[in-house]
Amino acid sequence: MQRERFKGSAIYCNAQMGAREVREHCRHDDGCARLLEGAMRALGLSARGYARVLKVARTIADLGGETKIGLAHVAEAIQYRERSCS
């Protein structure tokens, strides 16, 4: 799925996406957005961390053959993040 998504570009995997590609390829619904906002507060995620979670969620969705990122994909991606020390 990634190969097809990035055909004709210098990008070959989700991890290489920049902000523009994340906005284009990591669209999510309001439920996902609320979960991500909660994770930002609870885990101390920065904007960069937010984007990284979306990239991982996109990969999880790809592995499941899904075209859309769902709540389960975002939740799984968040689980892979470590809590920041405060």
Backbone atoms as SQL, in Angstrom:
CREATE TABLE atoms (id INTEGER PRIMARY KEY, chain TEXT, resi INTEGER, resn TEXT, atom TEXT, x REAL, y REAL, z REAL);
INSERT INTO atoms VALUES
  (1, 'A', 1, 'MET', 'N', 0.828, -1.189, 0.000),
  (2, 'A', 1, 'MET', 'CA', 0.000, 0.000, 0.000),
  (3, 'A', 1, 'MET', 'C', 0.875, 1.258, 0.000),
  (4, 'A', 2, 'GLN', 'N', 1.961, 1.199, 0.765),
  (5, 'A', 2, 'GLN', 'CA', 2.851, 2.364, 0.815),
  (6, 'A', 2, 'GLN', 'C', 3.503, 2.609, -0.540),
  (7, 'A', 3, 'ARG', 'N', 3.910, 1.542, -1.172),
  (8, 'A', 3, 'ARG', 'CA', 4.559, 1.680, -2.480),
  (9, 'A', 3, 'ARG', 'C', 3.624, 2.378, -3.463),
  (10, 'A', 4, 'GLU', 'N', 2.374, 1.978, -3.454),
  (11, 'A', 4, 'GLU', 'CA', 1.391, 2.587, -4.358),
  (12, 'A', 4, 'GLU', 'C', 1.106, 4.035, -3.958),
  (13, 'A', 5, 'ARG', 'N', 0.993, 4.282, -2.658),
  (14, 'A', 5, 'ARG', 'CA', 0.690, 5.624, -2.151),
  (15, 'A', 5, 'ARG', 'C', 1.753, 6.632, -2.563),
  (16, 'A', 6, 'PHE', 'N', 3.014, 6.225, -2.505),
  (17, 'A', 6, 'PHE', 'CA', 4.110, 7.161, -2.742),
  (18, 'A', 6, 'PHE', 'C', 4.751, 7.001, -4.114),
  (19, 'A', 7, 'LYS', 'N', 4.079, 6.293, -4.997),
  (20, 'A', 7, 'LYS', 'CA', 4.579, 6.083, -6.353),
  (21, 'A', 7, 'LYS', 'C', 4.894, 7.424, -7.005),
  (22, 'A', 8, 'GLY', 'N', 6.079, 7.537, -7.576),
  (23, 'A', 8, 'GLY', 'CA', 6.475, 8.760, -8.258),
  (24, 'A', 8, 'GLY', 'C', 7.051, 9.827, -7.350),
  (25, 'A', 9, 'SER', 'N', 7.239, 9.506, -6.076),
  (26, 'A', 9, 'SER', 'CA', 7.834, 10.484, -5.155),
  (27, 'A', 9, 'SER', 'C', 9.112, 9.885, -4.547),
  (28, 'A', 10, 'ALA', 'N', 9.846, 10.706, -3.858),
  (29, 'A', 10, 'ALA', 'CA', 11.081, 10.249, -3.218),
  (30, 'A', 10, 'ALA', 'C', 10.788, 9.490, -1.930),
  (31, 'A', 11, 'ILE', 'N', 9.563, 9.545, -1.470),
  (32, 'A', 11, 'ILE', 'CA', 9.157, 8.850, -0.243),
  (33, 'A', 11, 'ILE', 'C', 8.857, 7.402, -0.583),
  (34, 'A', 12, 'TYR', 'N', 9.282, 6.477, 0.280),
  (35, 'A', 12, 'TYR', 'CA', 8.946, 5.090, 0.033),
  (36, 'A', 12, 'TYR', 'C', 8.266, 4.413, 1.221),
  (37, 'A', 13, 'CYS', 'N', 8.189, 5.098, 2.367),
  (38, 'A', 13, 'CYS', 'CA', 7.481, 4.515, 3.500),
  (39, 'A', 13, 'CYS', 'C', 6.821, 5.609, 4.344),
  (40, 'A', 14, 'ASN', 'N', 5.854, 5.212, 5.145),
  (41, 'A', 14, 'ASN', 'CA', 5.092, 6.167, 5.945),
  (42, 'A', 14, 'ASN', 'C', 5.975, 6.986, 6.883),
  (43, 'A', 15, 'ALA', 'N', 7.018, 6.395, 7.403),
  (44, 'A', 15, 'ALA', 'CA', 7.893, 7.094, 8.353),
  (45, 'A', 15, 'ALA', 'C', 8.550, 8.319, 7.725),
  (46, 'A', 16, 'GLN', 'N', 8.688, 8.342, 6.418),
  (47, 'A', 16, 'GLN', 'CA', 9.347, 9.456, 5.732),
  (48, 'A', 16, 'GLN', 'C', 8.420, 10.625, 5.416),
  (49, 'A', 17, 'MET', 'N', 7.141, 10.481, 5.721),
  (50, 'A', 17, 'MET', 'CA', 6.201, 11.543, 5.386),
  (51, 'A', 17, 'MET', 'C', 6.525, 12.830, 6.140),
  (52, 'A', 18, 'GLY', 'N', 6.386, 13.948, 5.436),
  (53, 'A', 18, 'GLY', 'CA', 6.488, 15.257, 6.054),
  (54, 'A', 18, 'GLY', 'C', 5.097, 15.718, 6.461),
  (55, 'A', 19, 'ALA', 'N', 5.008, 16.932, 6.956),
  (56, 'A', 19, 'ALA', 'CA', 3.729, 17.456, 7.443),
  (57, 'A', 19, 'ALA', 'C', 2.646, 17.436, 6.363),
  (58, 'A', 20, 'ARG', 'N', 3.004, 17.807, 5.150),
  (59, 'A', 20, 'ARG', 'CA', 2.023, 17.837, 4.056),
  (60, 'A', 20, 'ARG', 'C', 1.474, 16.440, 3.768),
  (61, 'A', 21, 'GLU', 'N', 2.358, 15.455, 3.719),
  (62, 'A', 21, 'GLU', 'CA', 1.928, 14.084, 3.447),
  (63, 'A', 21, 'GLU', 'C', 1.097, 13.519, 4.599),
  (64, 'A', 22, 'VAL', 'N', 1.463, 13.874, 5.828),
  (65, 'A', 22, 'VAL', 'CA', 0.678, 13.418, 6.977),
  (66, 'A', 22, 'VAL', 'C', -0.744, 13.954, 6.871),
  (67, 'A', 23, 'ARG', 'N', -0.881, 15.237, 6.548),
  (68, 'A', 23, 'ARG', 'CA', -2.221, 15.819, 6.388),
  (69, 'A', 23, 'ARG', 'C', -3.000, 15.113, 5.281),
  (70, 'A', 24, 'GLU', 'N', -2.312, 14.754, 4.221),
  (71, 'A', 24, 'GLU', 'CA', -2.983, 14.136, 3.075),
  (72, 'A', 24, 'GLU', 'C', -3.320, 12.662, 3.308),
  (73, 'A', 25, 'HIS', 'N', -2.405, 11.912, 3.879),
  (74, 'A', 25, 'HIS', 'CA', -2.551, 10.455, 3.952),
  (75, 'A', 25, 'HIS', 'C', -2.965, 9.922, 5.321),
  (76, 'A', 26, 'CYS', 'N', -3.007, 10.781, 6.317),
  (77, 'A', 26, 'CYS', 'CA', -3.346, 10.324, 7.672),
  (78, 'A', 26, 'CYS', 'C', -4.617, 10.983, 8.180),
  (79, 'A', 27, 'ARG', 'N', -5.569, 11.114, 7.320),
  (80, 'A', 27, 'ARG', 'CA', -6.852, 11.703, 7.730),
  (81, 'A', 27, 'ARG', 'C', -7.538, 10.765, 8.715),
  (82, 'A', 28, 'HIS', 'N', -8.204, 11.382, 9.688),
  (83, 'A', 28, 'HIS', 'CA', -8.872, 10.605, 10.719),
  (84, 'A', 28, 'HIS', 'C', -10.143, 11.327, 11.158),
  (85, 'A', 29, 'ASP', 'N', -11.024, 10.597, 11.820),
  (86, 'A', 29, 'ASP', 'CA', -12.301, 11.190, 12.220),
  (87, 'A', 29, 'ASP', 'C', -12.185, 11.900, 13.574),
  (88, 'A', 30, 'ASP', 'N', -13.294, 12.470, 14.016),
  (89, 'A', 30, 'ASP', 'CA', -13.306, 13.235, 15.264),
  (90, 'A', 30, 'ASP', 'C', -12.970, 12.376, 16.477),
  (91, 'A', 31, 'GLY', 'N', -13.417, 11.119, 16.478),
  (92, 'A', 31, 'GLY', 'CA', -13.112, 10.226, 17.591),
  (93, 'A', 31, 'GLY', 'C', -11.610, 10.001, 17.723),
  (94, 'A', 32, 'CYS', 'N', -10.944, 9.816, 16.611),
  (95, 'A', 32, 'CYS', 'CA', -9.483, 9.660, 16.610),
  (96, 'A', 32, 'CYS', 'C', -8.809, 10.939, 17.089),
  (97, 'A', 33, 'ALA', 'N', -9.324, 12.067, 16.657),
  (98, 'A', 33, 'ALA', 'CA', -8.748, 13.354, 17.051),
  (99, 'A', 33, 'ALA', 'C', -8.861, 13.549, 18.559),
  (100, 'A', 34, 'ARG', 'N', -10.024, 13.190, 19.141),
  (101, 'A', 34, 'ARG', 'CA', -10.191, 13.317, 20.599),
  (102, 'A', 34, 'ARG', 'C', -9.230, 12.396, 21.342),
  (103, 'A', 35, 'LEU', 'N', -9.066, 11.176, 20.849),
  (104, 'A', 35, 'LEU', 'CA', -8.130, 10.237, 21.471),
  (105, 'A', 35, 'LEU', 'C', -6.705, 10.778, 21.402),
  (106, 'A', 36, 'LEU', 'N', -6.321, 11.318, 20.264),
  (107, 'A', 36, 'LEU', 'CA', -4.990, 11.893, 20.101),
  (108, 'A', 36, 'LEU', 'C', -4.778, 13.101, 21.008),
  (109, 'A', 37, 'GLU', 'N', -5.793, 13.938, 21.139),
  (110, 'A', 37, 'GLU', 'CA', -5.680, 15.099, 22.026),
  (111, 'A', 37, 'GLU', 'C', -5.497, 14.663, 23.475),
  (112, 'A', 38, 'GLY', 'N', -6.229, 13.636, 23.876),
  (113, 'A', 38, 'GLY', 'CA', -6.072, 13.094, 25.224),
  (114, 'A', 38, 'GLY', 'C', -4.683, 12.522, 25.434),
  (115, 'A', 39, 'ALA', 'N', -4.164, 11.850, 24.420),
  (116, 'A', 39, 'ALA', 'CA', -2.813, 11.287, 24.506),
  (117, 'A', 39, 'ALA', 'C', -1.770, 12.388, 24.587),
  (118, 'A', 40, 'MET', 'N', -2.000, 13.474, 23.870),
  (119, 'A', 40, 'MET', 'CA', -1.062, 14.596, 23.921),
  (120, 'A', 40, 'MET', 'C', -0.952, 15.120, 25.349),
  (121, 'A', 41, 'ARG', 'N', -2.106, 15.242, 26.016),
  (122, 'A', 41, 'ARG', 'CA', -2.099, 15.729, 27.401),
  (123, 'A', 41, 'ARG', 'C', -1.498, 14.690, 28.349),
  (124, 'A', 42, 'ALA', 'N', -1.960, 13.458, 28.254),
  (125, 'A', 42, 'ALA', 'CA', -1.550, 12.411, 29.190),
  (126, 'A', 42, 'ALA', 'C', -0.090, 12.005, 29.029),
  (127, 'A', 43, 'LEU', 'N', 0.371, 11.950, 27.795),
  (128, 'A', 43, 'LEU', 'CA', 1.732, 11.480, 27.529),
  (129, 'A', 43, 'LEU', 'C', 2.714, 12.613, 27.271),
  (130, 'A', 44, 'GLY', 'N', 2.210, 13.823, 27.238),
  (131, 'A', 44, 'GLY', 'CA', 3.082, 14.959, 26.973),
  (132, 'A', 44, 'GLY', 'C', 3.608, 14.970, 25.549),
  (133, 'A', 45, 'LEU', 'N', 2.772, 14.551, 24.606),
  (134, 'A', 45, 'LEU', 'CA', 3.199, 14.504, 23.206),
  (135, 'A', 45, 'LEU', 'C', 3.317, 15.901, 22.616),
  (136, 'A', 46, 'SER', 'N', 4.364, 16.106, 21.866),
  (137, 'A', 46, 'SER', 'CA', 4.543, 17.346, 21.116),
  (138, 'A', 46, 'SER', 'C', 3.825, 17.210, 19.777),
  (139, 'A', 47, 'ALA', 'N', 3.848, 18.255, 18.989),
  (140, 'A', 47, 'ALA', 'CA', 3.271, 18.189, 17.640),
  (141, 'A', 47, 'ALA', 'C', 3.997, 17.126, 16.816),
  (142, 'A', 48, 'ARG', 'N', 5.293, 17.026, 17.014),
  (143, 'A', 48, 'ARG', 'CA', 6.069, 15.998, 16.302),
  (144, 'A', 48, 'ARG', 'C', 5.637, 14.594, 16.749),
  (145, 'A', 49, 'GLY', 'N', 5.410, 14.430, 18.044),
  (146, 'A', 49, 'GLY', 'CA', 4.944, 13.154, 18.563),
  (147, 'A', 49, 'GLY', 'C', 3.570, 12.792, 18.034),
  (148, 'A', 50, 'TYR', 'N', 2.724, 13.801, 17.921),
  (149, 'A', 50, 'TYR', 'CA', 1.379, 13.635, 17.355),
  (150, 'A', 50, 'TYR', 'C', 1.492, 13.091, 15.929),
  (151, 'A', 51, 'ALA', 'N', 2.356, 13.696, 15.135),
  (152, 'A', 51, 'ALA', 'CA', 2.547, 13.261, 13.750),
  (153, 'A', 51, 'ALA', 'C', 3.124, 11.852, 13.692),
  (154, 'A', 52, 'ARG', 'N', 4.018, 11.534, 14.603),
  (155, 'A', 52, 'ARG', 'CA', 4.613, 10.193, 14.612),
  (156, 'A', 52, 'ARG', 'C', 3.564, 9.136, 14.934),
  (157, 'A', 53, 'VAL', 'N', 2.673, 9.444, 15.883),
  (158, 'A', 53, 'VAL', 'CA', 1.591, 8.513, 16.203),
  (159, 'A', 53, 'VAL', 'C', 0.716, 8.301, 14.970),
  (160, 'A', 54, 'LEU', 'N', 0.406, 9.371, 14.250),
  (161, 'A', 54, 'LEU', 'CA', -0.404, 9.241, 13.034),
  (162, 'A', 54, 'LEU', 'C', 0.298, 8.391, 11.970),
  (163, 'A', 55, 'LYS', 'N', 1.602, 8.549, 11.842),
  (164, 'A', 55, 'LYS', 'CA', 2.343, 7.740, 10.863),
  (165, 'A', 55, 'LYS', 'C', 2.290, 6.262, 11.231),
  (166, 'A', 56, 'VAL', 'N', 2.449, 5.970, 12.511),
  (167, 'A', 56, 'VAL', 'CA', 2.371, 4.573, 12.967),
  (168, 'A', 56, 'VAL', 'C', 0.956, 4.042, 12.774),
  (169, 'A', 57, 'ALA', 'N', -0.046, 4.848, 13.087),
  (170, 'A', 57, 'ALA', 'CA', -1.434, 4.435, 12.881),
  (171, 'A', 57, 'ALA', 'C', -1.702, 4.149, 11.406),
  (172, 'A', 58, 'ARG', 'N', -1.139, 4.983, 10.509),
  (173, 'A', 58, 'ARG', 'CA', -1.285, 4.763, 9.073),
  (174, 'A', 58, 'ARG', 'C', -0.674, 3.413, 8.687),
  (175, 'A', 59, 'THR', 'N', 0.479, 3.093, 9.261),
  (176, 'A', 59, 'THR', 'CA', 1.133, 1.820, 8.966),
  (177, 'A', 59, 'THR', 'C', 0.308, 0.646, 9.488),
  (178, 'A', 60, 'ILE', 'N', -0.239, 0.781, 10.690),
  (179, 'A', 60, 'ILE', 'CA', -1.081, -0.273, 11.262),
  (180, 'A', 60, 'ILE', 'C', -2.307, -0.496, 10.375),
  (181, 'A', 61, 'ALA', 'N', -2.923, 0.587, 9.936),
  (182, 'A', 61, 'ALA', 'CA', -4.073, 0.471, 9.037),
  (183, 'A', 61, 'ALA', 'C', -3.662, -0.210, 7.727),
  (184, 'A', 62, 'ASP', 'N', -2.505, 0.165, 7.199),
  (185, 'A', 62, 'ASP', 'CA', -2.003, -0.464, 5.969),
  (186, 'A', 62, 'ASP', 'C', -1.838, -1.966, 6.149),
  (187, 'A', 63, 'LEU', 'N', -1.262, -2.369, 7.274),
  (188, 'A', 63, 'LEU', 'CA', -1.041, -3.791, 7.529),
  (189, 'A', 63, 'LEU', 'C', -2.353, -4.560, 7.604),
  (190, 'A', 64, 'GLY', 'N', -3.409, -3.875, 8.021),
  (191, 'A', 64, 'GLY', 'CA', -4.725, -4.489, 8.075),
  (192, 'A', 64, 'GLY', 'C', -5.499, -4.369, 6.773),
  (193, 'A', 65, 'GLY', 'N', -4.878, -3.761, 5.756),
  (194, 'A', 65, 'GLY', 'CA', -5.526, -3.596, 4.466),
  (195, 'A', 65, 'GLY', 'C', -6.606, -2.526, 4.470),
  (196, 'A', 66, 'GLU', 'N', -6.556, -1.632, 5.448),
  (197, 'A', 66, 'GLU', 'CA', -7.564, -0.580, 5.584),
  (198, 'A', 66, 'GLU', 'C', -7.114, 0.701, 4.873),
  (199, 'A', 67, 'THR', 'N', -8.043, 1.353, 4.209),
  (200, 'A', 67, 'THR', 'CA', -7.714, 2.610, 3.540),
  (201, 'A', 67, 'THR', 'C', -7.840, 3.799, 4.488),
  (202, 'A', 68, 'LYS', 'N', -8.664, 3.663, 5.531),
  (203, 'A', 68, 'LYS', 'CA', -8.854, 4.740, 6.496),
  (204, 'A', 68, 'LYS', 'C', -8.227, 4.376, 7.839),
  (205, 'A', 69, 'ILE', 'N', -7.738, 5.386, 8.526),
  (206, 'A', 69, 'ILE', 'CA', -7.229, 5.196, 9.875),
  (207, 'A', 69, 'ILE', 'C', -8.420, 5.213, 10.820),
  (208, 'A', 70, 'GLY', 'N', -8.541, 4.179, 11.634),
  (209, 'A', 70, 'GLY', 'CA', -9.643, 4.079, 12.575),
  (210, 'A', 70, 'GLY', 'C', -9.176, 4.259, 14.009),
  (211, 'A', 71, 'LEU', 'N', -10.124, 4.290, 14.910),
  (212, 'A', 71, 'LEU', 'CA', -9.851, 4.477, 16.327),
  (213, 'A', 71, 'LEU', 'C', -8.921, 3.389, 16.864),
  (214, 'A', 72, 'ALA', 'N', -9.138, 2.152, 16.450),
  (215, 'A', 72, 'ALA', 'CA', -8.291, 1.049, 16.918),
  (216, 'A', 72, 'ALA', 'C', -6.840, 1.228, 16.457),
  (217, 'A', 73, 'HIS', 'N', -6.647, 1.751, 15.258),
  (218, 'A', 73, 'HIS', 'CA', -5.292, 1.968, 14.741),
  (219, 'A', 73, 'HIS', 'C', -4.577, 3.036, 15.567),
  (220, 'A', 74, 'VAL', 'N', -5.289, 4.117, 15.869),
  (221, 'A', 74, 'VAL', 'CA', -4.703, 5.204, 16.659),
  (222, 'A', 74, 'VAL', 'C', -4.404, 4.717, 18.070),
  (223, 'A', 75, 'ALA', 'N', -5.343, 3.976, 18.665),
  (224, 'A', 75, 'ALA', 'CA', -5.140, 3.465, 20.027),
  (225, 'A', 75, 'ALA', 'C', -3.917, 2.554, 20.087),
  (226, 'A', 76, 'GLU', 'N', -3.760, 1.687, 19.105),
  (227, 'A', 76, 'GLU', 'CA', -2.595, 0.806, 19.085),
  (228, 'A', 76, 'GLU', 'C', -1.308, 1.611, 18.926),
  (229, 'A', 77, 'ALA', 'N', -1.320, 2.596, 18.060),
  (230, 'A', 77, 'ALA', 'CA', -0.130, 3.426, 17.843),
  (231, 'A', 77, 'ALA', 'C', 0.256, 4.170, 19.123),
  (232, 'A', 78, 'ILE', 'N', -0.733, 4.652, 19.860),
  (233, 'A', 78, 'ILE', 'CA', -0.458, 5.358, 21.114),
  (234, 'A', 78, 'ILE', 'C', 0.194, 4.427, 22.122),
  (235, 'A', 79, 'GLN', 'N', -0.212, 3.167, 22.131),
  (236, 'A', 79, 'GLN', 'CA', 0.358, 2.204, 23.073),
  (237, 'A', 79, 'GLN', 'C', 1.859, 2.024, 22.872),
  (238, 'A', 80, 'TYR', 'N', 2.345, 2.273, 21.690),
  (239, 'A', 80, 'TYR', 'CA', 3.771, 2.114, 21.414),
  (240, 'A', 80, 'TYR', 'C', 4.604, 3.295, 21.888),
  (241, 'A', 81, 'ARG', 'N', 3.955, 4.376, 22.304),
  (242, 'A', 81, 'ARG', 'CA', 4.675, 5.553, 22.800),
  (243, 'A', 81, 'ARG', 'C', 5.054, 5.362, 24.257),
  (244, 'A', 82, 'GLU', 'N', 6.194, 5.874, 24.630),
  (245, 'A', 82, 'GLU', 'CA', 6.609, 5.850, 26.026),
  (246, 'A', 82, 'GLU', 'C', 6.138, 7.126, 26.692),
  (247, 'A', 83, 'ARG', 'N', 5.825, 7.034, 27.959),
  (248, 'A', 83, 'ARG', 'CA', 5.484, 8.238, 28.714),
  (249, 'A', 83, 'ARG', 'C', 6.737, 9.074, 28.893),
  (250, 'A', 84, 'SER', 'N', 6.577, 10.397, 28.755),
  (251, 'A', 84, 'SER', 'CA', 7.709, 11.278, 28.982),
  (252, 'A', 84, 'SER', 'C', 7.864, 11.478, 30.484),
  (253, 'A', 85, 'CYS', 'N', 9.083, 11.670, 30.916),
  (254, 'A', 85, 'CYS', 'CA', 9.356, 11.898, 32.329),
  (255, 'A', 85, 'CYS', 'C', 9.079, 13.372, 32.645),
  (256, 'A', 86, 'SER', 'N', 8.381, 13.613, 33.745),
  (257, 'A', 86, 'SER', 'CA', 8.134, 14.998, 34.118),
  (258, 'A', 86, 'SER', 'C', 8.661, 15.288, 35.489);
